[in-house]
Amino acid sequence: MSNKKNYNQGDIWNHYVQNSFPKVKEKQVERNLQFPGDEWQTDKFWDYVFNEIFAKVIPKNAEYFVEIGSGAGKQTAKILEQYPNSKVIAFDISSQFLDAYKERFSGQLNKRVFANLLNEEFTFIFDTIKKMGLVGKIDCFYSMDAMVHVDLQHLISYWLSAALVLKDGGKLIMDVANYKSEKGFAKLMRDIKNYYRFHGAACTKFQFMSEDVVGSILPKIGFLPKFHKDPRQYCLFEGVLVERNLALNEIKNANLDWHLELQ
């Protein structure tokens, strides 16, 4: 895709679904890939993530999950399988990925899964959860293998949304790109030739973070962070919501109109 037009990130991932995934599917025919995004990482790796984090910190009777960057729902499928009472409220910036998501869960749409296309409003996630009557009732707010493409300005918005909608003690689970790891720094260097030409335009490049960045911000908005070993050397973490008022205070200090009638 040329970078000469004013594409946004949603356009980039729509292009991936429509043009790149069919080629990947053809090249990896032995994997029998059915939906875009299933090609990223292996089932063995995602079993590791689930067993190492989700299964240990999210109780089996957990009911409400919010997923950011759901793609076509590979992680949603795992949540629905492992948590029998679960409902997943999913958000993504790509209409094409969400179409695939709706196809995958056609029998459970608006019953156990709820698909939402992100828009330009930074309050959209909170507003959606509020309309569903679920503010303060979310057990887990998560994103896997998507936030590596998201910059800190958007991440802080997602983290604040999590602080507002999670129940007390609820969990934020996420992975971001880590430039301080050996593999992360190697990718940062390697991708100069791939992405310099975009000059800040929308593309699929990684947005690099580190444990230091995550660990310094989350406590300021009410989360107690814990980091986990990641075979990819990403920054893989959970955050326990321990003090929602810290997030509320930061929102107030920044004069953000977040429609904060929480009840």
LUMKE-709198 format. One record per residue: residue in one letter; x, y, z of N, C-alpha, C in turn. Coordinates in steps of 0.02 Angstrom, whole numbers, padded with zeros to 5 digits, always signed. Layout:
BEGIN
AXYZXYZXYZ ...
***
This chain:
BEGIN
M+00043-00060+00000+00000+00000+00000+00044+00062+00000 S+00031+00107-00046+00069+00169-00049+00054+00212+00011 N+00104+00252+00032+00094+00298+00088+00079+00369+00064 K+00062+00377+00000+00051+00444-00026-00018+00472-00009 K-00066+00427+00004-00133+00449+00023-00138+00454+00099 N-00190+00487+00122-00199+00497+00193-00235+00438+00224 Y-00200+00380+00227-00229+00321+00257-00226+00326+00333 N-00276+00297+00367-00271+00291+00440-00257+00218+00457 Q-00249+00203+00522-00230+00136+00541-00284+00085+00523 G-00347+00105+00527-00400+00059+00507-00393+00039+00434 D-00376+00087+00390-00366+00072+00320-00309+00022+00309 I-00256+00031+00348-00198-00013+00342-00217-00085+00357 W-00255-00096+00410-00273-00164+00428-00329-00192+00384 N-00371-00148+00358-00420-00171+00308-00383-00198+00246 H-00331-00161+00226-00290-00183+00169-00258-00250+00184 Y-00235-00259+00245-00204-00323+00263-00254-00381+00255 V-00314-00371+00281-00365-00424+00277-00382-00440+00204 Q-00390-00388+00164-00414-00397+00096-00359-00422+00048 N-00297-00400+00060-00244-00412+00011-00187-00456+00036 S-00167-00448+00098-00109-00485+00123-00127-00553+00151 F-00181-00557+00188-00199-00621+00220-00211-00676+00169 P-00246-00664+00113-00254-00718+00064-00188-00748+00040 K-00137-00705+00033-00071-00729+00012-00038-00770+00068 V-00046-00747+00130-00018-00784+00187-00052-00852+00193 K-00117-00852+00186-00156-00914+00190-00134-00964+00138 E-00119-00939+00077-00097-00983+00023-00027-01011+00036 K+00017-00969+00064+00085-00991+00078+00088-01039+00137 Q+00043-01031+00184+00043-01074+00244-00017-01122+00242 V-00027-01153+00185-00086-01195+00176-00089-01252+00226 E-00031-01274+00250-00029-01330+00297-00060-01311+00365 R-00066-01246+00380-00094-01224+00444-00171-01218+00441 N-00198-01223+00382-00271-01219+00373-00300-01157+00407 L-00271-01100+00392-00292-01037+00422-00361-01017+00396 Q-00406-01002+00442-00475-00985+00424-00489-00910+00428 F-00457-00876+00476-00472-00806+00487-00407-00765+00492 P-00408-00703+00468-00348-00660+00472-00328-00648+00545 G-00264-00651+00557-00238-00643+00625-00220-00709+00657 D-00250-00763+00634-00235-00829+00662-00163-00850+00645 E-00134-00817+00595-00066-00834+00574-00013-00807+00621 W-00031-00758+00663+00018-00727+00707+00027-00768+00770 Q+00088-00789+00782+00106-00832+00838+00075-00901+00830 T+00094-00946+00874+00071-01015+00870+00021-01030+00926 D-00018-01082+00918-00064-01102+00971-00026-01119+01035 K+00034-01147+01027+00075-01164+01085+00092-01102+01125 F+00109-01047+01090+00125-00985+01126+00065-00958+01162 W+00006-00956+01128-00053-00928+01161-00077-00971+01219 D-00065-01036+01215-00079-01079+01273-00034-01060+01332 Y+00029-01044+01317+00075-01021+01369+00050-00957+01402 V+00029-00908+01361+00005-00844+01388-00057-00856+01431 F-00102-00897+01407-00163-00909+01446-00146-00943+01512 N-00106-00995+01510-00090-01032+01571-00047-00992+01619 E-00003-00949+01592+00043-00911+01634+00009-00851+01667 I-00041-00822+01634-00072-00761+01661-00147-00770+01673 F-00185-00777+01620-00258-00778+01626-00281-00830+01677 A-00260-00891+01669-00284-00945+01712-00266-00935+01785 K-00211-00898+01797-00188-00887+01865-00221-00828+01899 V-00242-00777+01861-00265-00716+01893-00339-00700+01880 I-00370-00733+01830-00440-00721+01816-00480-00781+01839 P-00525-00773+01888-00563-00830+01913-00606-00863+01860 K-00619-00927+01867-00655-00965+01817-00726-00940+01807 N-00754-00909+01858-00823-00884+01852-00827-00812+01827 A-00770-00785+01803-00770-00716+01776-00820-00710+01720 E-00853-00652+01717-00909-00644+01670-00896-00594+01615 Y-00866-00537+01630-00861-00483+01581-00789-00468+01563 F-00775-00472+01498-00709-00458+01471-00714-00404+01418 V-00665-00358+01416-00659-00309+01363-00594-00324+01326 E-00599-00330+01260-00540-00343+01219-00530-00286+01170 I-00469-00258+01170-00450-00204+01124-00406-00233+01069 G-00421-00216+01007-00382-00244+00952-00397-00318+00944 S-00461-00334+00942-00483-00404+00941-00467-00440+00877 G-00457-00402+00822-00446-00434+00758-00505-00478+00741 A-00491-00539+00717-00544-00586+00699-00563-00632+00756 G-00534-00620+00816-00560-00654+00875-00523-00716+00899 K-00460-00723+00882-00424-00782+00905-00422-00786+00981 Q-00411-00729+01014-00409-00730+01088-00480-00734+01117 T-00527-00703+01084-00597-00709+01107-00618-00781+01111 A-00600-00820+01060-00618-00891+01059-00590-00928+01119 K-00529-00910+01139-00498-00941+01197-00535-00923+01261 I-00555-00860+01267-00592-00837+01327-00659-00873+01331 L-00695-00875+01276-00760-00908+01277-00755-00982+01295 E-00702-01013+01272-00691-01084+01286-00674-01097+01359 Q-00632-01055+01387-00606-01067+01454-00649-01038+01510 Y-00690-00988+01494-00732-00956+01545-00805-00964+01524 P-00839-01014+01551-00907-01032+01527-00959-00977+01537 N-00949-00931+01583-00998-00878+01595-00979-00813+01559 S-00927-00815+01519-00898-00753+01493-00938-00721+01437 K-00934-00655+01436-00957-00614+01381-00899-00567+01363 V-00885-00559+01298-00829-00519+01275-00854-00460+01236 I-00837-00400+01259-00852-00338+01223-00788-00319+01186 A-00790-00326+01120-00730-00319+01079-00729-00253+01041 F-00669-00225+01033-00659-00162+00996-00601-00171+00948 D-00609-00142+00888-00554-00142+00840-00561-00081+00794 I-00506-00061+00763-00508-00004+00717-00521-00025+00645 S-00520-00090+00631-00527-00115+00563-00597-00145+00552 S-00634-00116+00506-00700-00143+00491-00695-00211+00459 Q-00642-00224+00421-00633-00288+00388-00618-00343+00440 F-00576-00327+00489-00563-00375+00542-00628-00389+00582 L-00667-00337+00594-00729-00347+00632-00780-00387+00591 D-00780-00380+00525-00824-00422+00484-00804-00496+00493 A-00739-00509+00493-00715-00578+00504-00733-00602+00574 Y-00728-00557+00622-00746-00572+00692-00820-00593+00696 K-00863-00554+00664-00935-00568+00665-00951-00634+00630 E-00913-00649+00578-00922-00713+00544-00903-00771+00589 R-00847-00763+00624-00821-00816+00667-00870-00831+00723 F-00902-00780+00750-00946-00789+00808-01019-00774+00790 S-01038-00790+00730-01105-00772+00705-01160-00800+00750 G-01150-00858+00779-01201-00887+00822-01204-00858+00892 Q-01154-00818+00910-01150-00791+00978-01150-00715+00980 L-01156-00685+00921-01153-00612+00916-01212-00581+00954 N-01195-00531+00995-01243-00495+01037-01274-00541+01090 K-01243-00597+01101-01262-00642+01156-01203-00651+01203 R-01148-00678+01175-01087-00684+01215-01031-00640+01189 V-01036-00617+01127-00986-00571+01099-01020-00509+01070 F-00986-00452+01078-01013-00388+01056-00957-00351+01020 A-00967-00338+00955-00914-00309+00913-00925-00235+00902 N-00873-00195+00913-00877-00122+00908-00819-00094+00867 L-00835-00051+00819-00784-00018+00780-00763+00047+00815 L-00700+00052+00833-00675+00112+00866-00682+00173+00821 N-00698+00229+00851-00703+00291+00812-00653+00343+00840 E-00663+00406+00821-00615+00457+00841-00625+00482+00912 E-00677+00461+00947-00691+00485+01014-00651+00444+01066 F-00610+00478+01106-00570+00442+01155-00613+00414+01212 T-00675+00436+01218-00720+00410+01269-00762+00351+01245 F-00752+00330+01183-00797+00282+01152-00801+00216+01190 I-00744+00190+01212-00745+00126+01249-00785+00133+01313 F-00771+00186+01351-00808+00197+01413-00882+00207+01399 D-00898+00248+01349-00968+00261+01333-01006+00197+01314 T-00972+00154+01277-01003+00091+01256-01017+00046+01317 I-00968+00040+01361-00976-00001+01420-01030+00028+01466 K-01032+00094+01469-01082+00128+01510-01153+00114+01484 K-01162+00117+01419-01228+00103+01389-01251+00032+01404 M-01203-00013+01412-01220-00083+01427-01232-00094+01502 G-01221-00041+01542-01231-00047+01614-01177-00086+01649 L-01116-00086+01621-01063-00129+01647-01004-00092+01676 V-01009-00026+01685-00954+00011+01716-00944-00015+01788 G-00882-00031+01804-00866-00057+01870-00881-00131+01878 K-00898-00165+01822-00915-00236+01826-00869-00280+01782 I-00822-00249+01747-00779-00286+01702-00725-00323+01742 D-00719-00388+01729-00668-00429+01764-00599-00420+01734 C-00596-00415+01668-00531-00413+01634-00535-00370+01572 F-00486-00326+01564-00479-00281+01506-00413-00301+01474 Y-00414-00329+01413-00353-00358+01386-00342-00343+01312 S-00280-00351+01291-00262-00348+01221-00198-00387+01211 M-00198-00432+01162-00139-00472+01149-00119-00466+01075 D-00055-00451+01064-00025-00449+00997-00054-00395+00953 A-00081-00343+00984-00108-00286+00945-00077-00220+00965 M-00066-00211+01030-00040-00147+01055+00033-00135+01037 V+00066-00185+01008+00134-00174+00982+00134-00122+00926 H+00076-00110+00896+00069-00061+00842+00040+00005+00865 V+00030+00013+00930-00007+00071+00956+00040+00117+00995 D+00036+00181+00983+00082+00228+01016+00057+00244+01087 L+00101+00276+01126+00087+00288+01196+00026+00333+01206 Q+00015+00380+01160-00042+00425+01166-00108+00387+01166 H-00113+00337+01124-00173+00296+01123-00174+00245+01180 L-00116+00219+01197-00113+00171+01253-00139+00201+01318 I-00119+00263+01333-00140+00293+01396-00216+00301+01397 S-00246+00314+01338-00318+00319+01334-00350+00251+01349 Y-00322+00198+01322-00348+00131+01335-00340+00113+01409 W-00282+00129+01437-00270+00113+01508-00317+00151+01554 L-00330+00214+01538-00379+00252+01577-00449+00223+01570 S-00467+00203+01509-00531+00170+01499-00537+00108+01543 A-00483+00070+01546-00482+00010+01588-00493+00028+01662 A-00459+00081+01684-00466+00101+01754-00538+00122+01771 L-00573+00148+01721-00642+00171+01732-00693+00114+01731 V-00681+00062+01691-00733+00011+01683-00722-00052+01723 L-00660-00066+01743-00646-00126+01781-00677-00123+01850 K-00693-00181+01878-00714-00185+01947-00652-00176+01991 D-00661-00160+02054-00605-00155+02100-00568-00221+02101 G-00502-00218+02091-00463-00279+02088-00463-00312+02020 G-00498-00282+01971-00499-00308+01903-00431-00305+01871 K-00422-00343+01817-00356-00351+01787-00351-00321+01718 L-00298-00285+01706-00276-00262+01640-00221-00308+01618 I-00228-00340+01560-00177-00386+01534-00161-00365+01463 M-00096-00357+01448-00078-00328+01384-00005-00344+01367 D+00012-00340+01304+00083-00343+01283+00097-00284+01238 V+00158-00256+01244+00181-00201+01202+00252-00217+01179 A+00274-00183+01127+00341-00193+01101+00393-00166+01150 N+00448-00201+01157+00498-00185+01208+00566-00174+01175 Y+00586-00110+01169+00650-00095+01136+00710-00114+01180 K+00699-00126+01244+00756-00142+01288+00776-00216+01285 S+00735-00258+01255+00754-00328+01248+00800-00335+01188 E+00838-00389+01187+00884-00401+01131+00847-00406+01065 K+00793-00445+01064+00753-00453+01002+00718-00387+00984 G+00694-00352+01034+00660-00289+01020+00705-00238+00989 F+00766-00231+01017+00813-00182+00989+00834-00202+00919 A+00843-00267+00908+00861-00290+00841+00807-00273+00790 K+00743-00280+00810+00689-00263+00765+00686-00187+00753 L+00697-00149+00806+00698-00076+00800+00749-00055+00747 M+00808-00085+00749+00861-00069+00701+00843-00095+00631 R+00820-00156+00628+00806-00188+00564+00751-00152+00525 D+00703-00124+00561+00645-00094+00528+00657-00023+00502 I+00716+00004+00514+00731+00070+00486+00719+00070+00411 K+00745+00020+00377+00739+00018+00303+00667+00004+00280 N+00627-00024+00324+00558-00039+00305+00510+00019+00316 Y+00524+00061+00366+00473+00109+00387+00495+00182+00386 Y+00559+00196+00377+00580+00266+00376+00542+00307+00324 R+00530+00277+00267+00499+00312+00210+00428+00336+00225 F+00396+00308+00277+00327+00328+00292+00323+00396+00327 H+00377+00418+00358+00380+00484+00390+00319+00497+00435 G+00302+00448+00476+00247+00457+00524+00179+00438+00499 A+00172+00422+00435+00107+00402+00408+00087+00335+00436 A+00022+00319+00431-00004+00256+00456+00030+00198+00421 C+00052+00148+00460+00084+00089+00433+00085+00036+00488 T+00116-00021+00474+00114-00077+00521+00175-00080+00567 K+00214-00027+00571+00274-00029+00612+00257-00036+00686 F+00305-00063+00724+00298-00068+00797+00306+00001+00829 Q+00270+00011+00884+00278+00069+00927+00312+00045+00991 F+00376+00061+00998+00416+00029+01051+00406+00062+01119 M+00400+00020+01170+00393+00040+01240+00448+00003+01279 S+00438+00001+01344+00482-00038+01388+00447-00049+01454 E+00473-00094+01494+00445-00104+01561+00449-00040+01602 D+00502+00000+01592+00509+00062+01629+00451+00109+01615 V+00433+00116+01552+00378+00161+01533+00313+00137+01563 V+00297+00073+01551+00235+00045+01577+00233+00049+01653 G+00289+00031+01685+00293+00029+01758+00290+00097+01791 S+00306+00150+01753+00303+00218+01782+00233+00249+01774 I+00196+00228+01722+00131+00259+01709+00075+00224+01746 L+00072+00158+01744+00015+00123+01773+00001+00141+01846 P+00051+00146+01890+00036+00164+01959+00004+00234+01966 K+00019+00278+01919-00009+00346+01922-00084+00347+01908 I-00109+00294+01876-00180+00291+01860-00215+00233+01896 G-00183+00209+01949-00218+00163+01993-00203+00089+01986 F-00154+00071+01945-00139+00000+01934-00074-00021+01969 L-00074-00082+01995-00014-00113+02021+00012-00160+01966 P+00068-00143+01933+00091-00184+01876+00134-00244+01897 K+00129-00296+01857+00172-00355+01865+00192-00378+01796 F+00256-00393+01786+00281-00411+01720+00294-00486+01717 H+00283-00514+01657+00290-00585+01647+00342-00600+01593 K+00372-00658+01598+00420-00680+01548+00384-00692+01482 D+00413-00668+01428+00384-00674+01362+00436-00703+01314 P+00424-00762+01285+00473-00792+01239+00490-00747+01180 R+00444-00702+01161+00456-00656+01105+00498-00597+01127 Q+00507-00589+01194+00541-00533+01225+00502-00468+01217 Y+00436-00472+01212+00392-00414+01218+00387-00395+01291 C+00356-00339+01305+00338-00320+01373+00268-00346+01387 L+00263-00401+01423+00200-00435+01437+00183-00422+01511 F+00125-00393+01523+00111-00372+01592+00038-00378+01610 E+00026-00378+01674-00041-00372+01702-00040-00312+01749 G-00098-00282+01758-00104-00227+01806-00168-00238+01846 V-00161-00238+01912-00219-00246+01956-00245-00176+01974 L-00310-00165+01964-00338-00100+01982-00346-00095+02057 V-00306-00052+02088-00306-00045+02161-00332+00022+02185 E-00331+00073+02141-00352+00140+02163-00379+00180+02104 R-00444+00170+02089-00475+00203+02033-00472+00279+02038 N-00475+00306+02098-00475+00378+02107-00413+00412+02078 L-00358+00376+02074-00298+00405+02044-00310+00420+01970 A-00344+00375+01935-00361+00387+01865-00410+00445+01859 L-00460+00446+01903-00509+00500+01902-00476+00568+01913 N-00428+00570+01959-00392+00633+01972-00351+00656+01912 E-00318+00608+01879-00278+00626+01820-00322+00650+01763 I-00380+00620+01755-00428+00642+01704-00451+00713+01719 K-00467+00725+01781-00489+00792+01802-00434+00843+01791 N-00373+00826+01810-00316+00873+01803-00302+00890+01730 A-00316+00842+01686-00304+00853+01614-00363+00884+01578 N-00416+00900+01616-00477+00930+01588-00506+00888+01531 L-00506+00822+01541-00534+00777+01492-00608+00766+01505 D-00648+00776+01455-00721+00768+01461-00738+00694+01449 W-00736+00655+01502-00744+00583+01496-00813+00558+01517 H-00862+00604+01523-00931+00585+01539-00932+00540+01602 L-00905+00567+01656-00889+00525+01713-00945+00516+01763 E-01006+00512+01741-01059+00491+01786-01056+00415+01787 L-01016+00388+01835-01000+00318+01832-01059+00272+01847 Q-01109+00297+01880-01166+00254+01895-01224+00267+01847 
***
